[in-house]
């Protein structure tokens, strides 16, 4: 293998590693957004039931 092929191979490996890292971060972001939406909905329900003095429903 020539030096140019080694450089190309290293660039390919680095590209794959960065691509995997970005995919993992995107998956975590999606999960965090979903959890945040669930928490916001729970807070809204609790605020609404606090105003009407009804018991908080349990999941």
C-alpha positions in Angstrom: 0.0 0.0 0.0 1.2 3.5 -0.8 1.2 6.4 1.6 -1.8 7.9 -0.3 -3.8 4.8 0.3 -3.0 4.8 4.0 -4.1 8.5 4.2 -7.3 7.7 2.4 -8.0 4.8 4.7 -7.4 6.9 7.8 -9.8 9.6 6.4 -12.4 6.9 5.8 -12.1 5.6 9.3 -12.3 9.1 10.8 -15.3 9.9 8.7 -17.1 6.7 9.8 -16.3 7.5 13.5 -17.7 11.0 13.2 -20.8 9.7 11.3 -21.5 7.2 14.1 -21.0 9.9 16.8 -23.4 12.3 15.0 -26.0 9.4 14.7 -25.7 8.7 18.4 -26.1 12.3 19.3 -29.1 12.6 17.1 -30.7 9.6 18.7 -30.1 11.1 22.1 -31.6 14.4 21.0 -34.8 12.7 19.8 -35.1 10.8 23.1 -34.6 14.0 25.1 -37.1 15.9 23.0 -39.7 13.2 23.6 -39.0 13.1 27.3 -39.3 16.9 27.5 -42.6 16.8 25.7 -43.9 14.2 28.2 -42.7 16.3 31.2 -44.4 19.4 29.7 -47.6 17.5 29.3 -47.4 16.3 32.8 -46.8 19.8 34.1 -49.7 21.2 32.1 -52.0 18.5 33.5 -50.9 19.1 37.0 -51.4 22.8 36.7 -54.8 22.3 35.2 -55.9 20.0 38.0 -54.4 22.3 40.6 -56.7 25.1 39.3 -59.8 22.9 39.4 -59.0 21.2 42.8 -59.4 17.8 41.2 -57.2 14.9 42.2 -54.2 14.3 39.9 -54.8 11.2 37.8 -52.1 8.5 38.0 -50.7 6.9 34.9 
